[in-house]
Amino acid sequence: MSKTFFALLFLCVTIAACDPAVTDTNSNANHPANANVSPAPVSSPSPQTTPAAAPLKAGDKVKVTINGTATDATIVAVDEKVGEATVKVQGDTKEKKVALADIVKQ
């Protein structure tokens, strides 16, 4: 009789250990939810214009972020399909392609 009891106890403990019990990891698990509080209204994001959103064209004087540093440059060409502009940095003889997001119109 005791062998059957211990075998049944072992089986129950094994099943309980393998059972994926739901664990509540919510930090508010000990606090009941307040039914009188309504959720904060969600406001739709308003469209904001960024400095790079202004139409850029060849010849515009801009500031370009290259390697984390803002430098003065002049736009040579703009490719909006790719999202890049070719700029000539002041003091540099070569032209560089820069993402439109890294350009701020002066």
Secondary structure, 3 states (H helix, E strand, C coil): CHHHHHHHHHHHHHHHHHCCCCCCCCCCCCCCCCCCCCCCCCCCCCCCCCHHHCCCCCCCEEEEEECCEEEEEEEEEEECCCCEEEEEECCCCCEEEEEHHHEEEC
